[in-house]
Amino acid sequence: MTNLSLAPLFRHSIGFDRFNDLFEAALRNESGSSYPPYNVEKHGDDQYRIVIAAAGLQEDDLELEVEQSVLTVRGGRREKNTDSVTYLHQGIAQRAFKLSFRLADHIEVKGASLKNGLLSVDLVRLVPEEAKPKRIAINGQSPADEKPAIEGQVA
């Protein structure tokens, strides 16, 4: 029997549980790469955070954009090291990258910060009142809707 990991399904979408969309995103695997490493965190019912390892990058080297419910994070070292450095071992990757995250309805980017080589993108779900679930009475009428029986009339 083959072990099937569902982890790829959950790292491309944030804030909703539509299995079909997640499955399609995992099959497409648009990014094709796991660089740079990142975490998707849930910090409450309506708060999320994406933390991306951006070692060696500065704020000017990163670009965040939201278009049609897709958050795109691009990064790459813009400054070239003019010193004549010869690396005996270069283990810190400095290549350009592009990560895309499909955001669910009502998910908005609250802010982003870069600290200690980690880019944190804070997301919040702001559901408008008309989109929130409403409780429906079963076969019920509110007391104001009920008509009192008139004498001589069969109710």
Secondary structure as GFF3:
##gff-version 3
##sequence-region A 1 155
A	DSSP	alpha_helix	7	10	.	.	.	ID=ss1
A	DSSP	beta_strand	13	14	.	.	.	ID=ss2
A	DSSP	alpha_helix	19	28	.	.	.	ID=ss3
A	DSSP	beta_strand	38	42	.	.	.	ID=ss4
A	DSSP	beta_strand	47	53	.	.	.	ID=ss5
A	DSSP	three_ten_helix	59	61	.	.	.	ID=ss6
A	DSSP	beta_strand	62	67	.	.	.	ID=ss7
A	DSSP	beta_strand	70	75	.	.	.	ID=ss8
A	DSSP	beta_strand	97	103	.	.	.	ID=ss9
A	DSSP	beta_strand	107	115	.	.	.	ID=ss10
A	DSSP	beta_strand	118	125	.	.	.	ID=ss11
A	DSSP	three_ten_helix	129	131	.	.	.	ID=ss12
###
